[in-house]
Amino acid sequence: IFKSTGIGAFVGALPGLGPSVGAFMAYGFAKRQAKDPDSFGKGNPNGIAAAESADNAVIPASYIPLFGLGIPGSVSAALLVGAFMIHGIQVGPLMLRDHPEMLFTIFSGMIVASLLMLAVGWYGLRIF
């Protein structure tokens, strides 16, 4: 899971690739590293965990080129650019200087959402 999350974060930091590329790369890496690669594609939990952890890591990492360069790294980042444009906010390298409270609010919200998802997943594991 940690290796696949790293792959997903790397792919997300590259502009324009998206979550599908990260999921396929992590799945292929997990399959090459597995002791029993023939079980992949038949419901092996390692393949599922690899693809999903990379998929979930791509979206937050796609905000790196968005806020750093003004280039959307995924579909959700492109939608965020549109929302910022509606409100008259120019996305790019000067955003930290012009609207620092906006960036810190976004980053804080992402941390809180991740912690809430962890709590729901941890305690809801038996129920789900």
MMTF fields as JSON, N, C-alpha, C and O atoms, coordinates in Angstrom:
{
  "mmtfVersion": "1.0.0",
  "mmtfProducer": "UNKNOWN",
  "numBonds": 511,
  "numAtoms": 512,
  "numGroups": 128,
  "numChains": 1,
  "numModels": 1,
  "chainsPerModel": [1],
  "groupsPerChain": [128],
  "chainIdList": ["A"],
  "bondAtomList": [4, 2, 8, 6, 12, 10, 16, 14, 20, 18, 24, 22, 28, 26, 32, 30, 36, 34, 40, 38, 44, 42, 48, 46, 52, 50, 56, 54, 60, 58, 64, 62, 68, 66, 72, 70, 76, 74, 80, 78, 84, 82, 88, 86, 92, 90, 96, 94, 100, 98, 104, 102, 108, 106, 112, 110, 116, 114, 120, 118, 124, 122, 128, 126, 132, 130, 136, 134, 140, 138, 144, 142, 148, 146, 152, 150, 156, 154, 160, 158, 164, 162, 168, 166, 172, 170, 176, 174, 180, 178, 184, 182, 188, 186, 192, 190, 196, 194, 200, 198, 204, 202, 208, 206, 212, 210, 216, 214, 220, 218, 224, 222, 228, 226, 232, 230, 236, 234, 240, 238, 244, 242, 248, 246, 252, 250, 256, 254, 260, 258, 264, 262, 268, 266, 272, 270, 276, 274, 280, 278, 284, 282, 288, 286, 292, 290, 296, 294, 300, 298, 304, 302, 308, 306, 312, 310, 316, 314, 320, 318, 324, 322, 328, 326, 332, 330, 336, 334, 340, 338, 344, 342, 348, 346, 352, 350, 356, 354, 360, 358, 364, 362, 368, 366, 372, 370, 376, 374, 380, 378, 384, 382, 388, 386, 392, 390, 396, 394, 400, 398, 404, 402, 408, 406, 412, 410, 416, 414, 420, 418, 424, 422, 428, 426, 432, 430, 436, 434, 440, 438, 444, 442, 448, 446, 452, 450, 456, 454, 460, 458, 464, 462, 468, 466, 472, 470, 476, 474, 480, 478, 484, 482, 488, 486, 492, 490, 496, 494, 500, 498, 504, 502, 508, 506],
  "bondOrderList": [1, 1, 1, 1, 1, 1, 1, 1, 1, 1, 1, 1, 1, 1, 1, 1, 1, 1, 1, 1, 1, 1, 1, 1, 1, 1, 1, 1, 1, 1, 1, 1, 1, 1, 1, 1, 1, 1, 1, 1, 1, 1, 1, 1, 1, 1, 1, 1, 1, 1, 1, 1, 1, 1, 1, 1, 1, 1, 1, 1, 1, 1, 1, 1, 1, 1, 1, 1, 1, 1, 1, 1, 1, 1, 1, 1, 1, 1, 1, 1, 1, 1, 1, 1, 1, 1, 1, 1, 1, 1, 1, 1, 1, 1, 1, 1, 1, 1, 1, 1, 1, 1, 1, 1, 1, 1, 1, 1, 1, 1, 1, 1, 1, 1, 1, 1, 1, 1, 1, 1, 1, 1, 1, 1, 1, 1, 1],
  "groupList": [{"groupName": "ILE", "atomNameList": ["N", "CA", "C", "O"], "elementList": ["N", "C", "C", "O"], "formalChargeList": [0, 0, 0, 0], "bondAtomList": [1, 0, 2, 1, 3, 2], "bondOrderList": [1, 1, 2], "singleLetterCode": "I", "chemCompType": "L-PEPTIDE LINKING"}, {"groupName": "PHE", "atomNameList": ["N", "CA", "C", "O"], "elementList": ["N", "C", "C", "O"], "formalChargeList": [0, 0, 0, 0], "bondAtomList": [1, 0, 2, 1, 3, 2], "bondOrderList": [1, 1, 2], "singleLetterCode": "F", "chemCompType": "L-PEPTIDE LINKING"}, {"groupName": "LYS", "atomNameList": ["N", "CA", "C", "O"], "elementList": ["N", "C", "C", "O"], "formalChargeList": [0, 0, 0, 0], "bondAtomList": [1, 0, 2, 1, 3, 2], "bondOrderList": [1, 1, 2], "singleLetterCode": "K", "chemCompType": "L-PEPTIDE LINKING"}, {"groupName": "SER", "atomNameList": ["N", "CA", "C", "O"], "elementList": ["N", "C", "C", "O"], "formalChargeList": [0, 0, 0, 0], "bondAtomList": [1, 0, 2, 1, 3, 2], "bondOrderList": [1, 1, 2], "singleLetterCode": "S", "chemCompType": "L-PEPTIDE LINKING"}, {"groupName": "THR", "atomNameList": ["N", "CA", "C", "O"], "elementList": ["N", "C", "C", "O"], "formalChargeList": [0, 0, 0, 0], "bondAtomList": [1, 0, 2, 1, 3, 2], "bondOrderList": [1, 1, 2], "singleLetterCode": "T", "chemCompType": "L-PEPTIDE LINKING"}, {"groupName": "GLY", "atomNameList": ["N", "CA", "C", "O"], "elementList": ["N", "C", "C", "O"], "formalChargeList": [0, 0, 0, 0], "bondAtomList": [1, 0, 2, 1, 3, 2], "bondOrderList": [1, 1, 2], "singleLetterCode": "G", "chemCompType": "PEPTIDE LINKING"}, {"groupName": "ALA", "atomNameList": ["N", "CA", "C", "O"], "elementList": ["N", "C", "C", "O"], "formalChargeList": [0, 0, 0, 0], "bondAtomList": [1, 0, 2, 1, 3, 2], "bondOrderList": [1, 1, 2], "singleLetterCode": "A", "chemCompType": "L-PEPTIDE LINKING"}, {"groupName": "VAL", "atomNameList": ["N", "CA", "C", "O"], "elementList": ["N", "C", "C", "O"], "formalChargeList": [0, 0, 0, 0], "bondAtomList": [1, 0, 2, 1, 3, 2], "bondOrderList": [1, 1, 2], "singleLetterCode": "V", "chemCompType": "L-PEPTIDE LINKING"}, {"groupName": "LEU", "atomNameList": ["N", "CA", "C", "O"], "elementList": ["N", "C", "C", "O"], "formalChargeList": [0, 0, 0, 0], "bondAtomList": [1, 0, 2, 1, 3, 2], "bondOrderList": [1, 1, 2], "singleLetterCode": "L", "chemCompType": "L-PEPTIDE LINKING"}, {"groupName": "PRO", "atomNameList": ["N", "CA", "C", "O"], "elementList": ["N", "C", "C", "O"], "formalChargeList": [0, 0, 0, 0], "bondAtomList": [1, 0, 2, 1, 3, 2], "bondOrderList": [1, 1, 2], "singleLetterCode": "P", "chemCompType": "L-PEPTIDE LINKING"}, {"groupName": "MET", "atomNameList": ["N", "CA", "C", "O"], "elementList": ["N", "C", "C", "O"], "formalChargeList": [0, 0, 0, 0], "bondAtomList": [1, 0, 2, 1, 3, 2], "bondOrderList": [1, 1, 2], "singleLetterCode": "M", "chemCompType": "L-PEPTIDE LINKING"}, {"groupName": "TYR", "atomNameList": ["N", "CA", "C", "O"], "elementList": ["N", "C", "C", "O"], "formalChargeList": [0, 0, 0, 0], "bondAtomList": [1, 0, 2, 1, 3, 2], "bondOrderList": [1, 1, 2], "singleLetterCode": "Y", "chemCompType": "L-PEPTIDE LINKING"}, {"groupName": "ARG", "atomNameList": ["N", "CA", "C", "O"], "elementList": ["N", "C", "C", "O"], "formalChargeList": [0, 0, 0, 0], "bondAtomList": [1, 0, 2, 1, 3, 2], "bondOrderList": [1, 1, 2], "singleLetterCode": "R", "chemCompType": "L-PEPTIDE LINKING"}, {"groupName": "GLN", "atomNameList": ["N", "CA", "C", "O"], "elementList": ["N", "C", "C", "O"], "formalChargeList": [0, 0, 0, 0], "bondAtomList": [1, 0, 2, 1, 3, 2], "bondOrderList": [1, 1, 2], "singleLetterCode": "Q", "chemCompType": "L-PEPTIDE LINKING"}, {"groupName": "ASP", "atomNameList": ["N", "CA", "C", "O"], "elementList": ["N", "C", "C", "O"], "formalChargeList": [0, 0, 0, 0], "bondAtomList": [1, 0, 2, 1, 3, 2], "bondOrderList": [1, 1, 2], "singleLetterCode": "D", "chemCompType": "L-PEPTIDE LINKING"}, {"groupName": "ASN", "atomNameList": ["N", "CA", "C", "O"], "elementList": ["N", "C", "C", "O"], "formalChargeList": [0, 0, 0, 0], "bondAtomList": [1, 0, 2, 1, 3, 2], "bondOrderList": [1, 1, 2], "singleLetterCode": "N", "chemCompType": "L-PEPTIDE LINKING"}, {"groupName": "GLU", "atomNameList": ["N", "CA", "C", "O"], "elementList": ["N", "C", "C", "O"], "formalChargeList": [0, 0, 0, 0], "bondAtomList": [1, 0, 2, 1, 3, 2], "bondOrderList": [1, 1, 2], "singleLetterCode": "E", "chemCompType": "L-PEPTIDE LINKING"}, {"groupName": "HIS", "atomNameList": ["N", "CA", "C", "O"], "elementList": ["N", "C", "C", "O"], "formalChargeList": [0, 0, 0, 0], "bondAtomList": [1, 0, 2, 1, 3, 2], "bondOrderList": [1, 1, 2], "singleLetterCode": "H", "chemCompType": "L-PEPTIDE LINKING"}, {"groupName": "TRP", "atomNameList": ["N", "CA", "C", "O"], "elementList": ["N", "C", "C", "O"], "formalChargeList": [0, 0, 0, 0], "bondAtomList": [1, 0, 2, 1, 3, 2], "bondOrderList": [1, 1, 2], "singleLetterCode": "W", "chemCompType": "L-PEPTIDE LINKING"}],
  "groupTypeList": [0, 1, 2, 3, 4, 5, 0, 5, 6, 1, 7, 5, 6, 8, 9, 5, 8, 5, 9, 3, 7, 5, 6, 1, 10, 6, 11, 5, 1, 6, 2, 12, 13, 6, 2, 14, 9, 14, 3, 1, 5, 2, 5, 15, 9, 15, 5, 0, 6, 6, 6, 16, 3, 6, 14, 15, 6, 7, 0, 9, 6, 3, 11, 0, 9, 8, 1, 5, 8, 5, 0, 9, 5, 3, 7, 3, 6, 6, 8, 8, 7, 5, 6, 1, 10, 0, 17, 5, 0, 13, 7, 5, 9, 8, 10, 8, 12, 14, 17, 9, 16, 10, 8, 1, 4, 0, 1, 3, 5, 10, 0, 7, 6, 3, 8, 8, 10, 8, 6, 7, 5, 18, 11, 5, 8, 12, 0, 1],
  "groupIdList": [1, 2, 3, 4, 5, 6, 7, 8, 9, 10, 11, 12, 13, 14, 15, 16, 17, 18, 19, 20, 21, 22, 23, 24, 25, 26, 27, 28, 29, 30, 31, 32, 33, 34, 35, 36, 37, 38, 39, 40, 41, 42, 43, 44, 45, 46, 47, 48, 49, 50, 51, 52, 53, 54, 55, 56, 57, 58, 59, 60, 61, 62, 63, 64, 65, 66, 67, 68, 69, 70, 71, 72, 73, 74, 75, 76, 77, 78, 79, 80, 81, 82, 83, 84, 85, 86, 87, 88, 89, 90, 91, 92, 93, 94, 95, 96, 97, 98, 99, 100, 101, 102, 103, 104, 105, 106, 107, 108, 109, 110, 111, 112, 113, 114, 115, 116, 117, 118, 119, 120, 121, 122, 123, 124, 125, 126, 127, 128],
  "secStructList": [7, 2, 2, 2, 2, 2, 2, 2, 2, 2, 2, 2, 2, 1, 6, 6, 7, 7, 2, 2, 2, 2, 2, 2, 2, 2, 2, 2, 2, 2, 2, 2, 2, 7, 1, 7, 4, 4, 4, 6, 6, 6, 6, 7, 2, 2, 2, 2, 2, 2, 2, 2, 2, 2, 2, 2, 2, 2, 2, 2, 2, 6, 2, 2, 2, 2, 2, 2, 2, 1, 7, 7, 7, 1, 2, 2, 2, 2, 2, 2, 2, 2, 2, 2, 2, 2, 6, 6, 7, 7, 7, 1, 6, 6, 2, 2, 2, 2, 7, 2, 2, 2, 2, 2, 2, 2, 2, 2, 2, 2, 2, 2, 2, 2, 2, 2, 2, 2, 2, 2, 2, 2, 2, 2, 6, 6, 6, 7],
  "xCoordList": [0.828, 0.0, 0.871, 0.575, 1.954, 2.805, 3.545, 3.68, 4.017, 4.693, 3.72, 4.069, 2.517, 1.517, 1.064, 0.77, 1.003, 0.679, 1.767, 1.47, 3.016, 4.115, 4.046, 4.297, 3.706, 3.551, 2.413, 2.544, 1.296, 0.164, 0.499, 0.076, 1.256, 1.651, 2.586, 2.481, 3.493, 4.396, 3.621, 3.868, 2.686, 1.889, 0.99, 0.779, 0.463, -0.389, 0.36, -0.216, 1.636, 2.43, 2.785, 3.189, 2.64, 2.878, 1.58, 0.542, 1.61, 0.371, -0.268, 0.399, -1.58, -2.369, -2.5, -3.18, -1.897, -1.97, -3.253, -3.952, -3.576, -4.835, -4.753, -3.732, -5.867, -5.892, -5.798, -5.295, -6.261, -6.21, -4.773, -4.443, -3.926, -2.519, -1.847, -1.092, -2.124, -1.541, -1.988, -1.181, -3.275, -3.79, -3.162, -2.778, -3.055, -2.456, -0.969, -0.471, -0.258, 1.173, 1.395, 2.273, 0.603, 0.754, 0.355, 0.991, -0.685, -1.102, -0.002, 0.314, 0.578, 1.666, 2.884, 3.531, 3.207, 4.339, 4.082, 4.966, 2.869, 2.535, 2.552, 2.95, 2.128, 2.123, 3.544, 3.832, 4.44, 5.835, 6.533, 7.416, 6.153, 6.795, 6.182, 6.744, 5.05, 4.32, 5.005, 5.677, 4.813, 5.335, 4.47, 4.957, 3.178, 2.248, 1.53, 0.372, 2.2, 1.574, 0.399, -0.375, 0.252, -0.86, -2.209, -3.25, -2.196, -3.451, -3.97, -5.1, -3.15, -3.603, -4.586, -4.38, -5.645, -6.705, -7.803, -8.796, -7.625, -8.623, -9.083, -9.626, -8.868, -9.33, -8.276, -8.618, -7.006, -5.946, -6.046, -6.021, -6.159, -6.303, -5.118, -5.288, -3.928, -2.773, -2.913, -2.519, -3.462, -3.68, -4.755, -4.635, -5.799, -6.882, -6.379, -6.656, -5.642, -5.119, -4.122, -4.095, -3.311, -2.323, -3.007, -2.652, -3.983, -4.665, -5.448, -5.43, -6.126, -6.947, -6.104, -6.451, -5.015, -4.18, -3.512, -3.378, -3.095, -2.515, -3.582, -3.328, -4.764, -5.865, -6.208, -6.45, -6.23, -6.556, -5.419, -5.665, -4.208, -3.075, -2.901, -2.254, -3.463, -3.26, -3.964, -3.386, -5.179, -5.972, -5.338, -5.186, -4.963, -4.312, -2.974, -2.626, -2.237, -0.947, -1.124, -0.201, -2.288, -2.511, -2.655, -2.635, -2.799, -2.857, -1.474, -1.369, -0.418, 0.944, 1.176, 1.564, 0.957, 1.137, 0.063, 0.282, -1.102, -2.16, -1.764, -1.818, -1.37, -1.037, 0.366, 0.637, 1.254, 2.621, 2.802, 3.542, 2.121, 2.319, 1.048, 1.114, -0.102, -1.359, -1.831, -2.704, -1.262, -1.622, -2.41, -1.889, -3.65, -4.414, -3.837, -3.539, -3.686, -3.113, -4.146, -3.794, -5.426, -6.491, -7.793, -7.834, -8.85, -10.152, -10.655, -11.199, -10.482, -10.947, -10.172, -10.74, -8.894, -8.107, -8.572, -8.58, -8.957, -9.477, -10.803, -11.056, -11.641, -12.889, -12.612, -13.317, -11.586, -11.21, -10.708, -10.977, -9.987, -9.545, -10.766, -10.797, -11.754, -12.976, -13.686, -14.169, -13.754, -14.388, -13.616, -14.214, -12.289, -11.488, -11.668, -11.729, -11.753, -11.927, -13.27, -13.362, -14.301, -15.61, -15.519, -16.174, -14.702, -14.551, -13.434, -13.118, -12.836, -11.823, -10.454, -9.672, -10.153, -8.857, -7.995, -8.396, -6.823, -5.881, -5.048, -4.337, -5.134, -4.395, -2.997, -2.833, -2.002, -0.628, 0.353, 0.015, 1.566, 2.625, 2.395, 2.932, 1.618, 1.39, 0.202, -0.12, -0.442, -1.602, -1.233, -2.015, -0.066, 0.357, 0.576, 0.338, 1.019, 1.222, -0.108, -0.338, -0.986, -2.218, -3.344, -4.125, -3.435, -4.533, -4.007, -4.382, -3.155, -2.61, -3.663, -3.561, -4.675, -5.718, -6.498, -6.942, -6.669, -7.385, -6.608, -7.19, -5.318, -4.503, -4.444, -4.56, -4.265, -4.187, -5.527, -5.559, -6.626, -7.943, -8.123, -8.661, -7.678, -7.781, -6.934, -7.4, -5.694, -4.819, -5.352, -5.306, -5.85, -6.42, -7.649, -7.83, -8.489, -9.67, -9.313, -9.992, -8.245, -7.817, -7.301, -7.547, -6.59, -6.083, -7.236, -7.259, -8.196, -9.351, -10.165, -10.594, -10.378, -11.136, -10.417, -11.064, -9.095, -8.335, -8.45, -8.601, -8.38, -8.515, -9.921, -10.079, -10.934, -12.301, -12.507, -13.167, -11.952, -12.063, -11.34, -11.811, -10.201, -9.484, -10.325, -10.406, -10.952, -11.778, -12.985, -13.304, -13.658, -14.82, -14.396, -15.073, -13.297, -12.81, -12.37, -12.635, -11.697, -11.173, -12.301, -12.303, -13.268, -14.341, -15.488, -16.239, -15.634, -16.687, -16.297, -17.106, -15.052, -14.551, -15.411, -15.743, -15.76, -16.57, -17.998, -18.6, -18.535, -19.901, -19.976, -20.891, -19.013, -19.043, -18.757, -18.741],
  "yCoordList": [-1.187, 0.0, 1.248, 2.203, 1.261, 2.444, 2.683, 3.823, 1.614, 1.764, 2.272, 3.139, 1.738, 2.161, 3.589, 4.32, 3.995, 5.382, 6.307, 7.381, 5.901, 6.692, 6.791, 7.853, 5.684, 5.705, 6.646, 7.43, 6.57, 7.447, 8.916, 9.771, 9.212, 10.603, 11.109, 12.263, 10.262, 10.649, 10.924, 11.923, 10.038, 10.209, 11.44, 12.154, 11.689, 12.857, 14.161, 15.164, 14.167, 15.384, 15.711, 16.836, 14.758, 15.007, 15.516, 14.871, 16.635, 17.201, 16.336, 15.866, 16.138, 15.55, 14.039, 13.53, 13.292, 11.833, 11.278, 10.508, 11.632, 11.217, 9.911, 9.225, 9.574, 8.418, 7.064, 6.109, 6.963, 5.669, 5.231, 4.057, 6.154, 5.831, 5.385, 4.414, 6.101, 5.73, 4.351, 3.574, 4.043, 2.743, 1.616, 0.588, 1.798, 0.756, 0.571, -0.555, 1.679, 1.564, 0.836, -0.021, 1.172, 0.525, -0.948, -1.792, -1.259, -2.647, -3.46, -4.567, -2.91, -3.608, -3.785, -4.832, -2.769, -2.883, -3.953, -4.753, -3.967, -4.972, -6.376, -7.327, -6.512, -7.823, -8.311, -9.496, -7.402, -7.793, -8.17, -9.027, -7.546, -7.798, -8.98, -9.423, -9.496, -10.544, -11.907, -12.191, -12.734, -14.104, -14.991, -15.963, -14.646, -15.407, -14.459, -14.11, -14.041, -13.065, -13.63, -12.864, -14.955, -15.534, -15.288, -15.35, -15.005, -14.756, -13.339, -13.027, -12.477, -11.122, -11.184, -11.924, -10.41, -10.44, -11.407, -11.542, -12.08, -13.032, -12.669, -13.513, -11.405, -10.956, -10.966, -10.93, -11.012, -10.949, -9.615, -8.563, -9.636, -8.389, -7.436, -6.222, -7.963, -7.085, -6.237, -5.071, -6.806, -6.051, -4.993, -3.884, -5.342, -4.388, -3.238, -2.073, -3.566, -2.531, -1.633, -0.424, -2.206, -1.408, -0.403, 0.776, -0.87, 0.018, 1.106, 2.264, 0.751, 1.73, 2.735, 3.915, 2.297, 3.253, 4.241, 5.419, 3.786, 4.706, 5.642, 6.831, 5.117, 5.929, 7.048, 8.182, 6.737, 7.738, 8.725, 9.815, 8.386, 9.292, 10.268, 11.303, 9.958, 10.805, 12.158, 13.192, 12.163, 13.391, 14.475, 15.602, 14.192, 15.263, 15.704, 16.883, 14.776, 15.136, 15.936, 16.633, 15.847, 16.616, 18.105, 18.917, 18.471, 19.888, 20.523, 21.749, 19.733, 20.286, 21.084, 22.249, 20.514, 21.347, 22.417, 23.44, 22.184, 23.178, 24.46, 25.546, 24.333, 25.514, 26.018, 27.207, 25.147, 25.564, 26.188, 27.16, 25.625, 26.089, 26.612, 27.278, 26.313, 26.696, 25.708, 26.027, 24.499, 23.457, 22.376, 21.77, 22.117, 21.065, 19.68, 19.346, 18.89, 17.565, 16.468, 15.325, 16.786, 15.791, 16.513, 17.741, 15.743, 16.323, 17.142, 18.23, 16.633, 17.378, 18.686, 19.689, 18.682, 19.918, 20.913, 22.119, 20.418, 21.308, 21.924, 23.096, 21.16, 21.71, 22.764, 23.77, 22.529, 23.499, 24.792, 25.874, 24.7, 25.889, 26.68, 27.905, 25.987, 26.657, 27.359, 28.479, 26.717, 27.336, 28.563, 29.571, 28.483, 29.641, 30.78, 31.946, 30.45, 31.486, 32.197, 33.404, 31.461, 32.072, 33.126, 34.165, 32.849, 33.778, 34.796, 35.564, 34.815, 35.805, 35.545, 36.478, 34.293, 33.939, 33.306, 32.323, 33.862, 33.332, 32.233, 32.486, 31.016, 29.875, 29.87, 30.07, 29.644, 29.594, 29.948, 29.924, 30.277, 30.495, 31.7, 31.736, 32.674, 33.856, 33.694, 34.615, 32.545, 32.339, 32.348, 32.814, 31.844, 31.832, 33.259, 33.544, 34.141, 35.531, 36.284, 37.062, 36.047, 36.813, 36.281, 37.063, 34.963, 34.341, 33.234, 32.075, 33.551, 32.484, 31.809, 30.614, 32.559, 31.963, 30.896, 29.915, 31.074, 30.094, 28.775, 27.701, 28.857, 27.643, 26.92, 25.695, 27.661, 27.016, 26.399, 25.37, 27.008, 26.425, 25.131, 24.158, 25.111, 23.891, 22.774, 21.642, 23.087, 22.063, 21.57, 20.371, 22.462, 22.061, 21.182, 20.19, 21.546, 20.739, 19.344, 18.374, 19.241, 17.924, 17.059, 15.853, 17.666, 16.914, 16.445, 15.291, 17.328, 16.955, 15.861, 14.907, 15.993, 14.972, 13.625, 12.586, 13.629, 12.371, 11.724, 10.506, 12.52, 11.968, 11.428, 10.394, 12.109, 11.611, 10.318, 9.399, 10.243, 9.005, 7.856, 6.719, 8.146, 7.115, 6.618, 5.413, 7.538, 7.14, 6.324, 5.309, 6.75, 6.01, 4.632, 3.639, 4.564, 3.266, 2.35, 1.148, 2.913, 2.108, 1.524, 0.333, 2.376, 1.913, 1.274, 0.477, 1.602, 0.996, -0.286, -0.874, -0.726, -1.914, -3.143, -3.911, -3.316, -4.486, -4.383, -5.394, -3.174, -2.978, -3.167, -3.818, -2.595, -2.665, -4.061, -4.311],
  "zCoordList": [0.0, 0.0, 0.0, -0.719, 0.803, 0.867, -0.457, -0.9, -1.075, -2.37, -3.431, -4.233, -3.436, -4.417, -4.168, -5.115, -2.906, -2.601, -3.126, -3.649, -2.992, -3.546, -5.056, -5.625, -5.711, -7.172, -7.556, -8.496, -6.829, -7.111, -6.897, -7.676, -5.846, -5.589, -6.685, -7.101, -7.152, -8.234, -9.517, -10.192, -9.854, -11.074, -10.951, -11.932, -9.759, -9.567, -9.704, -10.125, -9.357, -9.465, -10.914, -11.211, -11.806, -13.231, -13.863, -13.717, -14.546, -15.085, -16.164, -17.086, -16.024, -17.086, -17.124, -18.015, -16.218, -16.323, -15.71, -16.369, -14.508, -13.901, -13.13, -13.145, -12.444, -11.554, -12.25, -11.659, -13.472, -14.168, -14.406, -14.232, -14.797, -15.051, -13.761, -13.755, -12.655, -11.367, -10.908, -10.398, -11.086, -10.678, -11.496, -10.937, -12.808, -13.643, -13.36, -13.359, -13.119, -12.806, -11.489, -11.392, -10.473, -9.167, -9.236, -8.605, -9.993, -10.155, -10.833, -10.398, -11.899, -12.596, -11.708, -11.746, -10.905, -9.988, -8.933, -8.627, -8.375, -7.361, -7.953, -7.281, -9.19, -9.85, -10.101, -9.934, -10.503, -10.723, -9.418, -9.42, -8.311, -7.024, -6.273, -5.272, -6.731, -6.016, -6.153, -7.144, -5.133, -5.171, -6.068, -6.644, -6.181, -7.007, -7.974, -7.746, -9.043, -9.95, -10.745, -11.32, -10.789, -11.536, -10.865, -11.52, -9.544, -8.834, -9.053, -8.677, -9.659, -9.958, -11.12, -12.082, -11.024, -12.018, -11.642, -12.357, -10.517, -10.03, -8.626, -7.913, -8.219, -6.91, -5.833, -4.651, -6.19, -5.182, -4.445, -5.083, -3.103, -2.346, -2.52, -2.412, -2.786, -2.981, -4.245, -4.255, -5.29, -6.516, -6.35, -6.87, -5.628, -5.378, -4.509, -4.795, -3.449, -2.546, -3.268, -3.035, -4.133, -4.864, -5.78, -5.793, -6.541, -7.478, -6.747, -7.163, -5.678, -4.968, -4.195, -4.146, -3.595, -2.852, -3.805, -3.472, -4.975, -5.962, -6.505, -6.7, -6.747, -7.255, -6.272, -6.685, -4.986, -3.978, -3.737, -3.222, -4.083, -3.88, -5.036, -4.876, -6.183, -7.36, -7.203, -7.539, -6.707, -6.678, -5.801, -6.273, -4.551, -3.778, -4.384, -4.324, -4.956, -5.551, -6.836, -7.257, -7.464, -8.689, -8.4, -9.324, -7.138, -6.78, -6.762, -6.718, -6.794, -6.824, -8.104, -8.013, -9.301, -10.494, -10.634, -11.283, -10.023, -10.11, -9.382, -9.957, -8.125, -7.346, -7.631, -7.464, -8.055, -8.334, -9.706, -9.861, -10.71, -12.088, -12.755, -13.789, -12.167, -12.796, -13.834, -14.641, -13.828, -14.788, -14.06, -13.123, -14.465, -13.778, -14.067, -15.214, -13.022, -13.163, -13.29, -13.583, -13.074, -13.196, -13.499, -13.56, -13.686, -13.991, -12.812, -13.004, -11.592, -10.423, -10.255, -9.824, -10.588, -10.525, -11.578, -11.333, -12.744, -13.789, -13.358, -13.634, -12.692, -12.16, -11.097, -11.008, -10.296, -9.276, -9.908, -9.387, -11.016, -11.747, -12.214, -12.101, -12.732, -13.167, -12.024, -12.188, -10.875, -9.709, -9.251, -8.877, -9.279, -8.907, -9.909, -9.518, -11.189, -12.21, -12.052, -12.275, -11.673, -11.45, -10.35, -10.419, -9.338, -8.217, -8.436, -7.527, -9.613, -9.941, -9.338, -9.154, -9.03, -8.44, -9.521, -10.144, -9.744, -10.725, -10.071, -9.099, -10.601, -10.061, -10.663, -11.867, -9.837, -10.324, -9.236, -8.053, -9.631, -8.65, -7.735, -6.628, -8.172, -7.346, -6.4, -5.65, -6.429, -5.576, -4.093, -3.265, -3.758, -2.358, -1.854, -0.68, -2.719, -2.321, -2.251, -1.325, -3.238, -3.33, -2.446, -1.905, -2.293, -1.538, -0.623, -0.803, 0.349, 1.195, 2.059, 2.334, 2.493, 3.337, 2.578, 3.175, 1.281, 0.468, 0.399, 0.552, 0.173, 0.091, 1.429, 1.477, 2.507, 3.819, 4.202, 4.878, 3.783, 4.039, 3.261, 3.789, 2.01, 1.199, 1.803, 1.929, 2.175, 2.745, 4.087, 4.362, 4.914, 6.205, 6.004, 6.709, 5.043, 4.748, 4.264, 4.599, 3.473, 2.993, 4.141, 4.168, 5.084, 6.241, 7.111, 7.541, 7.377, 8.197, 7.511, 8.16, 6.21, 5.476, 5.506, 5.634, 5.39, 5.444, 6.818, 6.92, 7.864, 9.219, 9.467, 10.116, 8.962, 9.104, 8.321, 8.805, 7.125, 6.346, 7.037, 7.009, 7.657, 8.414, 9.579, 9.817, 10.306, 11.454, 11.009, 11.627, 9.952, 9.463, 8.958, 9.228, 8.237, 7.746, 8.865, 8.833, 9.855, 10.968, 11.811, 12.122, 12.179, 13.048, 12.271, 12.833, 11.017, 10.236, 9.531, 8.814, 9.731, 9.052, 9.347, 8.445, 10.598, 10.972, 10.432, 10.07, 10.378, 9.899, 8.388, 7.884, 7.668, 6.219, 5.743, 4.538]
}
